[in-house]
Amino acid sequence: MRTSKGKLMILPVLTALAEPTRLNAMRILSDGQEHCVCELMTKLGVTQSRMSRHMKVLTQAGLLTARRDAQWVRYRLDPKIEPRDQGGARGRARRGPRIGKGNRMTTETHDQGTPRGTL
């Protein structure tokens, strides 16, 4: 789903990616190529009907585009998604959190004596 300005709405995206099979499908589709449902269902070990349902959720969230090819539907990442949306978090996850010079993660005491993590 997109806003009137064409931006992705975060709640449907997070809901779509919260399911492990859909997240794994997105990993496969992150290569930028088209993949048919038959290929995705084989790689992920799910039935055709379940895979189609997962792809529908991802498409409705605005993450994928679909193209019918005879009896199969081929999916790919929506080209309207900017590259920073596709790989930004994935790249940071490999490198770890960004902490600026002089900043460090600390634990301090809140007013009532309970620890609170801060940056």
Residue pairs with C-beta under 8 A, 6 or more apart in sequence:
1 8
1 9
1 12
1 60
1 61
1 62
2 8
2 9
2 62
3 9
6 80
8 61
8 62
8 63
8 81
8 85
9 62
12 60
12 61
12 62
13 61
13 62
13 63
15 57
15 61
16 22
16 57
16 58
16 60
16 61
16 63
17 23
17 26
19 54
19 57
21 44
21 46
21 50
21 51
21 54
22 54
22 57
22 58
24 44
25 40
25 44
25 51
25 54
25 55
25 58
26 58
26 63
26 77
28 35
28 40
28 43
28 44
29 35
29 64
29 75
29 76
29 77
30 77
30 86
30 87
30 90
32 76
32 77
33 76
34 67
34 74
34 75
34 76
35 74
35 75
35 76
36 69
36 72
36 73
36 74
36 75
37 48
37 51
37 52
37 55
37 72
37 73
37 74
37 75
38 48
38 72
40 51
40 55
40 75
41 47
41 48
41 50
41 51
44 51
46 54
52 73
55 64
55 66
55 73
55 75
58 64
58 75
59 65
59 66
59 75
62 78
62 81
63 77
63 78
63 81
64 75
64 76
64 77
64 78
65 75
65 76
65 77
65 78
65 79
66 73
66 74
66 75
67 73
67 74
67 75
67 76
68 74
77 86
92 98
97 105
99 105
99 119
103 119
105 117
105 118
105 119
106 117
106 118
107 115
107 116
107 117
107 118
108 115
108 116
108 118
109 115
109 116
110 116
